[in-house]
Amino acid sequence: MEERDFFDERPEQRTHQLTCPHCRQTMDYEISWIVRRKKNQIPRGADERDRARFAKAQSYMVRRDDLVGCKNVRCRKRFDVAGIQSVAFL
């Protein structure tokens, strides 16, 4: 079995406060995440090794956006989302 079989996956938007490195303005930005929540029961056809992996599995989020555009009208430059982890456990 693959890891994908243990989780329900859906996209989600979360708001984070980021500072543009070019114009130094702090604003709220919508960042896309893929939320993977652990299923309630192990899928059918799992062997002992899969059961052990399922017991250790945790729900987590993976960040989809690496760059965001500055919301300042005068700046509008794209910058890297460096202050936020790329994987976060729920």
Biopython code that builds the backbone (N, CA, C, O; Angstrom):
import numpy as np
from Bio.PDB.StructureBuilder import StructureBuilder

atoms = [
    (1, "MET", "N", (0.835, -1.191, 0.000)),
    (1, "MET", "CA", (0.000, 0.000, 0.000)),
    (1, "MET", "C", (0.873, 1.245, 0.000)),
    (1, "MET", "O", (1.992, 1.245, 0.514)),
    (2, "GLU", "N", (0.342, 2.287, -0.579)),
    (2, "GLU", "CA", (1.050, 3.559, -0.599)),
    (2, "GLU", "C", (0.577, 4.444, 0.542)),
    (2, "GLU", "O", (-0.467, 4.198, 1.146)),
    (3, "GLU", "N", (1.356, 5.471, 0.825)),
    (3, "GLU", "CA", (1.005, 6.398, 1.897)),
    (3, "GLU", "C", (-0.309, 7.114, 1.602)),
    (3, "GLU", "O", (-1.073, 7.408, 2.521)),
    (4, "ARG", "N", (-0.579, 7.396, 0.327)),
    (4, "ARG", "CA", (-1.808, 8.091, -0.067)),
    (4, "ARG", "C", (-3.063, 7.344, 0.366)),
    (4, "ARG", "O", (-4.103, 7.965, 0.588)),
    (5, "ASP", "N", (-2.983, 6.034, 0.487)),
    (5, "ASP", "CA", (-4.147, 5.232, 0.878)),
    (5, "ASP", "C", (-4.546, 5.453, 2.335)),
    (5, "ASP", "O", (-5.678, 5.151, 2.711)),
    (6, "PHE", "N", (-3.650, 5.969, 3.151)),
    (6, "PHE", "CA", (-3.921, 6.177, 4.571)),
    (6, "PHE", "C", (-4.549, 7.533, 4.874)),
    (6, "PHE", "O", (-5.008, 7.756, 5.995)),
    (7, "PHE", "N", (-4.582, 8.453, 3.891)),
    (7, "PHE", "CA", (-5.004, 9.825, 4.146)),
    (7, "PHE", "C", (-6.108, 10.281, 3.209)),
    (7, "PHE", "O", (-6.203, 9.826, 2.069)),
    (8, "ASP", "N", (-6.956, 11.200, 3.714)),
    (8, "ASP", "CA", (-7.886, 11.963, 2.889)),
    (8, "ASP", "C", (-7.215, 13.292, 2.607)),
    (8, "ASP", "O", (-6.713, 13.946, 3.521)),
    (9, "GLU", "N", (-7.204, 13.694, 1.342)),
    (9, "GLU", "CA", (-6.442, 14.879, 0.929)),
    (9, "GLU", "C", (-7.384, 15.932, 0.351)),
    (9, "GLU", "O", (-8.266, 15.614, -0.447)),
    (10, "ARG", "N", (-7.186, 17.211, 0.765)),
    (10, "ARG", "CA", (-7.966, 18.295, 0.175)),
    (10, "ARG", "C", (-7.187, 19.604, 0.281)),
    (10, "ARG", "O", (-6.428, 19.799, 1.230)),
    (11, "PRO", "N", (-7.374, 20.505, -0.694)),
    (11, "PRO", "CA", (-6.688, 21.804, -0.644)),
    (11, "PRO", "C", (-7.369, 22.744, 0.342)),
    (11, "PRO", "O", (-8.570, 22.641, 0.594)),
    (12, "GLU", "N", (-6.580, 23.661, 0.894)),
    (12, "GLU", "CA", (-7.109, 24.609, 1.874)),
    (12, "GLU", "C", (-6.311, 25.901, 1.792)),
    (12, "GLU", "O", (-5.121, 25.878, 1.478)),
    (13, "GLN", "N", (-6.955, 27.023, 2.072)),
    (13, "GLN", "CA", (-6.302, 28.337, 2.090)),
    (13, "GLN", "C", (-6.175, 28.789, 3.542)),
    (13, "GLN", "O", (-7.128, 28.686, 4.315)),
    (14, "ARG", "N", (-5.012, 29.282, 3.905)),
    (14, "ARG", "CA", (-4.794, 29.820, 5.252)),
    (14, "ARG", "C", (-4.148, 31.195, 5.129)),
    (14, "ARG", "O", (-3.366, 31.441, 4.211)),
    (15, "THR", "N", (-4.475, 32.077, 6.048)),
    (15, "THR", "CA", (-3.944, 33.434, 6.043)),
    (15, "THR", "C", (-2.714, 33.507, 6.942)),
    (15, "THR", "O", (-2.731, 33.030, 8.077)),
    (16, "HIS", "N", (-1.644, 34.111, 6.420)),
    (16, "HIS", "CA", (-0.411, 34.299, 7.176)),
    (16, "HIS", "C", (0.049, 35.742, 7.004)),
    (16, "HIS", "O", (-0.149, 36.348, 5.951)),
    (17, "GLN", "N", (0.656, 36.274, 8.034)),
    (17, "GLN", "CA", (1.173, 37.630, 7.978)),
    (17, "GLN", "C", (2.647, 37.580, 7.564)),
    (17, "GLN", "O", (3.487, 37.020, 8.268)),
    (18, "LEU", "N", (2.937, 38.178, 6.407)),
    (18, "LEU", "CA", (4.291, 38.152, 5.854)),
    (18, "LEU", "C", (4.774, 39.567, 5.578)),
    (18, "LEU", "O", (3.970, 40.476, 5.369)),
    (19, "THR", "N", (6.094, 39.752, 5.578)),
    (19, "THR", "CA", (6.711, 41.038, 5.283)),
    (19, "THR", "C", (7.451, 40.946, 3.959)),
    (19, "THR", "O", (8.270, 40.050, 3.756)),
    (20, "CYS", "N", (7.157, 41.873, 3.065)),
    (20, "CYS", "CA", (7.829, 41.923, 1.769)),
    (20, "CYS", "C", (9.271, 42.389, 1.980)),
    (20, "CYS", "O", (9.484, 43.426, 2.608)),
    (21, "PRO", "N", (10.267, 41.656, 1.475)),
    (21, "PRO", "CA", (11.665, 42.061, 1.663)),
    (21, "PRO", "C", (12.056, 43.274, 0.815)),
    (21, "PRO", "O", (13.088, 43.895, 1.070)),
    (22, "HIS", "N", (11.246, 43.617, -0.190)),
    (22, "HIS", "CA", (11.572, 44.740, -1.071)),
    (22, "HIS", "C", (11.072, 46.075, -0.509)),
    (22, "HIS", "O", (11.829, 47.041, -0.424)),
    (23, "CYS", "N", (9.783, 46.119, -0.124)),
    (23, "CYS", "CA", (9.205, 47.383, 0.363)),
    (23, "CYS", "C", (9.027, 47.406, 1.879)),
    (23, "CYS", "O", (8.671, 48.442, 2.440)),
    (24, "ARG", "N", (9.270, 46.280, 2.550)),
    (24, "ARG", "CA", (9.216, 46.150, 4.015)),
    (24, "ARG", "C", (7.823, 46.365, 4.604)),
    (24, "ARG", "O", (7.713, 46.754, 5.767)),
    (25, "GLN", "N", (6.771, 46.126, 3.849)),
    (25, "GLN", "CA", (5.419, 46.246, 4.375)),
    (25, "GLN", "C", (4.898, 44.883, 4.795)),
    (25, "GLN", "O", (5.101, 43.887, 4.101)),
    (26, "THR", "N", (4.219, 44.847, 5.946)),
    (26, "THR", "CA", (3.650, 43.619, 6.471)),
    (26, "THR", "C", (2.161, 43.582, 6.140)),
    (26, "THR", "O", (1.421, 44.519, 6.440)),
    (27, "MET", "N", (1.735, 42.485, 5.517)),
    (27, "MET", "CA", (0.328, 42.312, 5.152)),
    (27, "MET", "C", (-0.065, 40.851, 5.298)),
    (27, "MET", "O", (0.789, 39.979, 5.458)),
    (28, "ASP", "N", (-1.372, 40.592, 5.241)),
    (28, "ASP", "CA", (-1.886, 39.229, 5.302)),
    (28, "ASP", "C", (-1.969, 38.650, 3.897)),
    (28, "ASP", "O", (-2.472, 39.295, 2.977)),
    (29, "TYR", "N", (-1.467, 37.416, 3.737)),
    (29, "TYR", "CA", (-1.460, 36.738, 2.449)),
    (29, "TYR", "C", (-2.142, 35.385, 2.582)),
    (29, "TYR", "O", (-1.992, 34.702, 3.595)),
    (30, "GLU", "N", (-2.896, 35.000, 1.548)),
    (30, "GLU", "CA", (-3.522, 33.683, 1.485)),
    (30, "GLU", "C", (-2.500, 32.702, 0.912)),
    (30, "GLU", "O", (-1.971, 32.915, -0.179)),
    (31, "ILE", "N", (-2.228, 31.637, 1.644)),
    (31, "ILE", "CA", (-1.266, 30.628, 1.198)),
    (31, "ILE", "C", (-2.008, 29.300, 1.049)),
    (31, "ILE", "O", (-2.790, 28.914, 1.917)),
    (32, "SER", "N", (-1.756, 28.618, -0.047)),
    (32, "SER", "CA", (-2.410, 27.337, -0.329)),
    (32, "SER", "C", (-1.675, 26.195, 0.367)),
    (32, "SER", "O", (-0.446, 26.127, 0.354)),
    (33, "TRP", "N", (-2.444, 25.308, 0.969)),
    (33, "TRP", "CA", (-1.922, 24.129, 1.636)),
    (33, "TRP", "C", (-2.683, 22.908, 1.140)),
    (33, "TRP", "O", (-3.843, 23.017, 0.743)),
    (34, "ILE", "N", (-2.041, 21.753, 1.162)),
    (34, "ILE", "CA", (-2.717, 20.475, 0.961)),
    (34, "ILE", "C", (-2.788, 19.829, 2.346)),
    (34, "ILE", "O", (-1.761, 19.545, 2.962)),
    (35, "VAL", "N", (-4.006, 19.602, 2.822)),
    (35, "VAL", "CA", (-4.209, 19.031, 4.149)),
    (35, "VAL", "C", (-4.480, 17.542, 3.988)),
    (35, "VAL", "O", (-5.413, 17.141, 3.293)),
    (36, "ARG", "N", (-3.659, 16.733, 4.634)),
    (36, "ARG", "CA", (-3.809, 15.281, 4.590)),
    (36, "ARG", "C", (-4.188, 14.801, 5.986)),
    (36, "ARG", "O", (-3.380, 14.813, 6.916)),
    (37, "ARG", "N", (-5.446, 14.376, 6.099)),
    (37, "ARG", "CA", (-5.949, 13.882, 7.384)),
    (37, "ARG", "C", (-5.990, 12.354, 7.369)),
    (37, "ARG", "O", (-6.402, 11.735, 6.388)),
    (38, "LYS", "N", (-5.556, 11.771, 8.470)),
    (38, "LYS", "CA", (-5.509, 10.318, 8.584)),
    (38, "LYS", "C", (-6.932, 9.750, 8.593)),
    (38, "LYS", "O", (-7.817, 10.289, 9.258)),
    (39, "LYS", "N", (-7.144, 8.665, 7.854)),
    (39, "LYS", "CA", (-8.454, 8.015, 7.819)),
    (39, "LYS", "C", (-8.743, 7.346, 9.150)),
    (39, "LYS", "O", (-7.828, 7.034, 9.912)),
    (40, "ASN", "N", (-10.027, 7.129, 9.427)),
    (40, "ASN", "CA", (-10.424, 6.502, 10.690)),
    (40, "ASN", "C", (-10.032, 5.034, 10.757)),
    (40, "ASN", "O", (-9.668, 4.527, 11.818)),
    (41, "GLN", "N", (-10.108, 4.353, 9.615)),
    (41, "GLN", "CA", (-9.780, 2.932, 9.587)),
    (41, "GLN", "C", (-8.765, 2.660, 8.489)),
    (41, "GLN", "O", (-8.694, 3.374, 7.488)),
    (42, "ILE", "N", (-7.994, 1.627, 8.699)),
    (42, "ILE", "CA", (-7.017, 1.221, 7.688)),
    (42, "ILE", "C", (-7.757, 0.643, 6.481)),
    (42, "ILE", "O", (-8.749, -0.065, 6.658)),
    (43, "PRO", "N", (-7.304, 0.924, 5.268)),
    (43, "PRO", "CA", (-7.966, 0.370, 4.076)),
    (43, "PRO", "C", (-7.873, -1.159, 4.029)),
    (43, "PRO", "O", (-6.996, -1.765, 4.646)),
    (44, "ARG", "N", (-8.792, -1.759, 3.286)),
    (44, "ARG", "CA", (-8.809, -3.223, 3.169)),
    (44, "ARG", "C", (-7.583, -3.722, 2.412)),
    (44, "ARG", "O", (-7.008, -3.017, 1.583)),
    (45, "GLY", "N", (-7.208, -4.944, 2.720)),
    (45, "GLY", "CA", (-6.090, -5.566, 2.026)),
    (45, "GLY", "C", (-4.733, -5.196, 2.595)),
    (45, "GLY", "O", (-3.717, -5.377, 1.924)),
    (46, "ALA", "N", (-4.694, -4.681, 3.816)),
    (46, "ALA", "CA", (-3.426, -4.286, 4.422)),
    (46, "ALA", "C", (-2.794, -5.472, 5.151)),
    (46, "ALA", "O", (-3.486, -6.277, 5.774)),
    (47, "ASP", "N", (-1.465, -5.562, 5.061)),
    (47, "ASP", "CA", (-0.768, -6.619, 5.794)),
    (47, "ASP", "C", (-0.210, -6.036, 7.100)),
    (47, "ASP", "O", (-0.499, -4.890, 7.444)),
    (48, "GLU", "N", (0.577, -6.815, 7.813)),
    (48, "GLU", "CA", (1.106, -6.387, 9.118)),
    (48, "GLU", "C", (1.996, -5.152, 9.007)),
    (48, "GLU", "O", (1.938, -4.263, 9.856)),
    (49, "ARG", "N", (2.808, -5.099, 7.974)),
    (49, "ARG", "CA", (3.693, -3.947, 7.787)),
    (49, "ARG", "C", (2.880, -2.668, 7.533)),
    (49, "ARG", "O", (3.224, -1.597, 8.034)),
    (50, "ASP", "N", (1.804, -2.793, 6.752)),
    (50, "ASP", "CA", (0.932, -1.644, 6.502)),
    (50, "ASP", "C", (0.207, -1.203, 7.768)),
    (50, "ASP", "O", (0.013, -0.008, 7.988)),
    (51, "ARG", "N", (-0.192, -2.151, 8.593)),
    (51, "ARG", "CA", (-0.856, -1.812, 9.865)),
    (51, "ARG", "C", (0.092, -1.037, 10.786)),
    (51, "ARG", "O", (-0.325, -0.097, 11.462)),
    (52, "ALA", "N", (1.350, -1.429, 10.809)),
    (52, "ALA", "CA", (2.341, -0.723, 11.636)),
    (52, "ALA", "C", (2.569, 0.694, 11.105)),
    (52, "ALA", "O", (2.683, 1.635, 11.890)),
    (53, "ARG", "N", (2.637, 0.854, 9.791)),
    (53, "ARG", "CA", (2.807, 2.195, 9.204)),
    (53, "ARG", "C", (1.585, 3.063, 9.471)),
    (53, "ARG", "O", (1.717, 4.257, 9.737)),
    (54, "PHE", "N", (0.383, 2.461, 9.401)),
    (54, "PHE", "CA", (-0.850, 3.217, 9.646)),
    (54, "PHE", "C", (-0.922, 3.678, 11.104)),
    (54, "PHE", "O", (-1.399, 4.778, 11.383)),
    (55, "ALA", "N", (-0.455, 2.853, 12.023)),
    (55, "ALA", "CA", (-0.480, 3.225, 13.448)),
    (55, "ALA", "C", (0.432, 4.413, 13.727)),
    (55, "ALA", "O", (0.137, 5.218, 14.609)),
    (56, "LYS", "N", (1.527, 4.537, 12.996)),
    (56, "LYS", "CA", (2.475, 5.640, 13.203)),
    (56, "LYS", "C", (2.105, 6.901, 12.430)),
    (56, "LYS", "O", (2.640, 7.972, 12.716)),
    (57, "ALA", "N", (1.210, 6.797, 11.466)),
    (57, "ALA", "CA", (0.866, 7.930, 10.603)),
    (57, "ALA", "C", (0.148, 9.027, 11.387)),
    (57, "ALA", "O", (-0.613, 8.747, 12.313)),
    (58, "GLN", "N", (0.405, 10.301, 10.995)),
    (58, "GLN", "CA", (-0.213, 11.472, 11.607)),
    (58, "GLN", "C", (-0.774, 12.369, 10.515)),
    (58, "GLN", "O", (-0.307, 12.335, 9.376)),
    (59, "SER", "N", (-1.776, 13.170, 10.860)),
    (59, "SER", "CA", (-2.304, 14.155, 9.924)),
    (59, "SER", "C", (-1.292, 15.289, 9.785)),
    (59, "SER", "O", (-0.627, 15.668, 10.749)),
    (60, "TYR", "N", (-1.185, 15.833, 8.547)),
    (60, "TYR", "CA", (-0.230, 16.914, 8.322)),
    (60, "TYR", "C", (-0.659, 17.771, 7.143)),
    (60, "TYR", "O", (-1.571, 17.413, 6.397)),
    (61, "MET", "N", (0.018, 18.920, 6.982)),
    (61, "MET", "CA", (-0.242, 19.848, 5.887)),
    (61, "MET", "C", (1.053, 20.059, 5.112)),
    (61, "MET", "O", (2.138, 20.071, 5.694)),
    (62, "VAL", "N", (0.932, 20.228, 3.782)),
    (62, "VAL", "CA", (2.074, 20.522, 2.921)),
    (62, "VAL", "C", (1.785, 21.831, 2.207)),
    (62, "VAL", "O", (0.720, 21.998, 1.613)),
    (63, "ARG", "N", (2.734, 22.761, 2.263)),
    (63, "ARG", "CA", (2.551, 24.059, 1.620)),
    (63, "ARG", "C", (2.708, 23.929, 0.108)),
    (63, "ARG", "O", (3.667, 23.321, -0.367)),
    (64, "ARG", "N", (1.764, 24.500, -0.652)),
    (64, "ARG", "CA", (1.823, 24.450, -2.115)),
    (64, "ARG", "C", (2.498, 25.679, -2.694)),
    (64, "ARG", "O", (3.206, 25.577, -3.695)),
    (65, "ASP", "N", (2.293, 26.839, -2.085)),
    (65, "ASP", "CA", (2.836, 28.093, -2.618)),
    (65, "ASP", "C", (4.249, 28.338, -2.100)),
    (65, "ASP", "O", (4.496, 28.283, -0.895)),
    (66, "ASP", "N", (5.170, 28.607, -3.017)),
    (66, "ASP", "CA", (6.528, 28.976, -2.636)),
    (66, "ASP", "C", (6.754, 30.475, -2.800)),
    (66, "ASP", "O", (7.585, 31.059, -2.104)),
    (67, "LEU", "N", (6.022, 31.093, -3.713)),
    (67, "LEU", "CA", (6.154, 32.529, -3.967)),
    (67, "LEU", "C", (4.798, 33.201, -3.834)),
    (67, "LEU", "O", (3.772, 32.621, -4.186)),
    (68, "VAL", "N", (4.798, 34.435, -3.320)),
    (68, "VAL", "CA", (3.593, 35.259, -3.280)),
    (68, "VAL", "C", (3.936, 36.632, -3.836)),
    (68, "VAL", "O", (5.084, 37.073, -3.774)),
    (69, "GLY", "N", (2.931, 37.297, -4.378)),
    (69, "GLY", "CA", (3.121, 38.642, -4.908)),
    (69, "GLY", "C", (2.779, 39.676, -3.858)),
    (69, "GLY", "O", (1.785, 39.534, -3.144)),
    (70, "CYS", "N", (3.594, 40.721, -3.755)),
    (70, "CYS", "CA", (3.377, 41.783, -2.776)),
    (70, "CYS", "C", (2.062, 42.498, -3.093)),
    (70, "CYS", "O", (1.753, 42.747, -4.258)),
    (71, "LYS", "N", (1.297, 42.825, -2.064)),
    (71, "LYS", "CA", (0.009, 43.489, -2.243)),
    (71, "LYS", "C", (0.135, 45.004, -2.333)),
    (71, "LYS", "O", (-0.834, 45.689, -2.660)),
    (72, "ASN", "N", (1.326, 45.535, -2.045)),
    (72, "ASN", "CA", (1.552, 46.970, -2.152)),
    (72, "ASN", "C", (1.492, 47.360, -3.629)),
    (72, "ASN", "O", (2.166, 46.750, -4.460)),
    (73, "VAL", "N", (0.691, 48.370, -3.957)),
    (73, "VAL", "CA", (0.491, 48.776, -5.347)),
    (73, "VAL", "C", (1.788, 49.257, -5.975)),
    (73, "VAL", "O", (2.006, 49.037, -7.166)),
    (74, "ARG", "N", (2.639, 49.895, -5.223)),
    (74, "ARG", "CA", (3.899, 50.418, -5.769)),
    (74, "ARG", "C", (4.960, 49.347, -5.948)),
    (74, "ARG", "O", (5.864, 49.507, -6.767)),
    (75, "CYS", "N", (4.867, 48.272, -5.207)),
    (75, "CYS", "CA", (5.902, 47.227, -5.246)),
    (75, "CYS", "C", (5.516, 46.104, -6.212)),
    (75, "CYS", "O", (6.134, 45.968, -7.268)),
    (76, "ARG", "N", (4.520, 45.313, -5.877)),
    (76, "ARG", "CA", (4.008, 44.204, -6.680)),
    (76, "ARG", "C", (5.044, 43.142, -7.058)),
    (76, "ARG", "O", (4.812, 42.366, -7.985)),
    (77, "LYS", "N", (6.172, 43.094, -6.364)),
    (77, "LYS", "CA", (7.200, 42.096, -6.669)),
    (77, "LYS", "C", (6.865, 40.780, -5.972)),
    (77, "LYS", "O", (6.205, 40.753, -4.934)),
    (78, "ARG", "N", (7.339, 39.697, -6.571)),
    (78, "ARG", "CA", (7.135, 38.374, -5.985)),
    (78, "ARG", "C", (8.292, 38.075, -5.031)),
    (78, "ARG", "O", (9.446, 38.409, -5.300)),
    (79, "PHE", "N", (7.950, 37.433, -3.905)),
    (79, "PHE", "CA", (8.991, 37.067, -2.946)),
    (79, "PHE", "C", (8.719, 35.676, -2.399)),
    (79, "PHE", "O", (7.599, 35.167, -2.445)),
    (80, "ASP", "N", (9.789, 35.079, -1.879)),
    (80, "ASP", "CA", (9.756, 33.719, -1.366)),
    (80, "ASP", "C", (9.078, 33.678, 0.001)),
    (80, "ASP", "O", (9.262, 34.584, 0.814)),
    (81, "VAL", "N", (8.300, 32.641, 0.253)),
    (81, "VAL", "CA", (7.656, 32.433, 1.548)),
    (81, "VAL", "C", (8.656, 31.675, 2.416)),
    (81, "VAL", "O", (8.630, 30.445, 2.468)),
    (82, "ALA", "N", (9.531, 32.403, 3.091)),
    (82, "ALA", "CA", (10.620, 31.771, 3.836)),
    (82, "ALA", "C", (10.292, 31.590, 5.308)),
    (82, "ALA", "O", (10.895, 30.732, 5.954)),
    (83, "GLY", "N", (9.383, 32.343, 5.857)),
    (83, "GLY", "CA", (9.120, 32.303, 7.286)),
    (83, "GLY", "C", (8.163, 31.225, 7.725)),
    (83, "GLY", "O", (7.889, 31.097, 8.918)),
    (84, "ILE", "N", (7.639, 30.437, 6.786)),
    (84, "ILE", "CA", (6.646, 29.424, 7.114)),
    (84, "ILE", "C", (7.186, 28.058, 6.714)),
    (84, "ILE", "O", (7.766, 27.902, 5.639)),
    (85, "GLN", "N", (6.993, 27.073, 7.579)),
    (85, "GLN", "CA", (7.466, 25.718, 7.293)),
    (85, "GLN", "C", (6.732, 25.150, 6.079)),
    (85, "GLN", "O", (5.595, 25.529, 5.800)),
    (86, "SER", "N", (7.380, 24.257, 5.375)),
    (86, "SER", "CA", (6.745, 23.650, 4.213)),
    (86, "SER", "C", (5.864, 22.455, 4.594)),
    (86, "SER", "O", (4.947, 22.098, 3.854)),
    (87, "VAL", "N", (6.141, 21.841, 5.743)),
    (87, "VAL", "CA", (5.310, 20.728, 6.257)),
    (87, "VAL", "C", (5.002, 21.023, 7.715)),
    (87, "VAL", "O", (5.894, 21.364, 8.492)),
    (88, "ALA", "N", (3.717, 20.887, 8.084)),
    (88, "ALA", "CA", (3.315, 21.139, 9.460)),
    (88, "ALA", "C", (2.366, 20.019, 9.905)),
    (88, "ALA", "O", (1.432, 19.670, 9.184)),
    (89, "PHE", "N", (2.609, 19.465, 11.084)),
    (89, "PHE", "CA", (1.734, 18.424, 11.627)),
    (89, "PHE", "C", (0.537, 19.067, 12.304)),
    (89, "PHE", "O", (0.649, 20.137, 12.902)),
    (90, "LEU", "N", (-0.608, 18.409, 12.206)),
    (90, "LEU", "CA", (-1.842, 18.923, 12.818)),
    (90, "LEU", "C", (-2.027, 18.343, 14.196)),
    (90, "LEU", "O", (-3.008, 18.655, 14.871)),
]
sb = StructureBuilder()
sb.init_structure("model")
sb.init_model(0)
sb.init_chain("A")
sb.init_seg("    ")
for serial, (resi, resn, name, xyz) in enumerate(atoms, 1):
    if name == "N":
        sb.init_residue(resn, " ", resi, " ")
    sb.init_atom(name, np.array(xyz, "f"), 0.0, 1.0, " ", f" {name:<3s}", serial, name[0])
structure = sb.get_structure()
